[in-house]
Amino acid sequence: MPIYEYECKACGHRLEKLQKVSAAALTDCPSCERAELSRLVSAAGFRLAGGGWYETDFKSGQKRNLAGEASTPSTSTETGGKTPA
């Protein structure tokens, strides 16, 4: 079940609520009791951990895409005697 964030337009109170995806959005603010709550758009957070993911099970050879590893760009500056246009 996702956690939805709400903010009251009347008093500015913010809250989080664990709800089913099919559940109706909340409308009444628990702080000021007015029907001014609106659902906020927020980023979903998840993590692919453990086995069974592309990084650990489906790549071939020694290819790795791990955080913190910097790729080295090509440093070829050879122009073959031509001047740029």
Protein Blocks (a to p, Z undefined) as FASTA:
>chain_A
ZZdddddfklopacdddddfklccdfbdfklopafbccdddddddddedehifklmmpgh
jbdcdehiacdddfbfbeghpacZZ
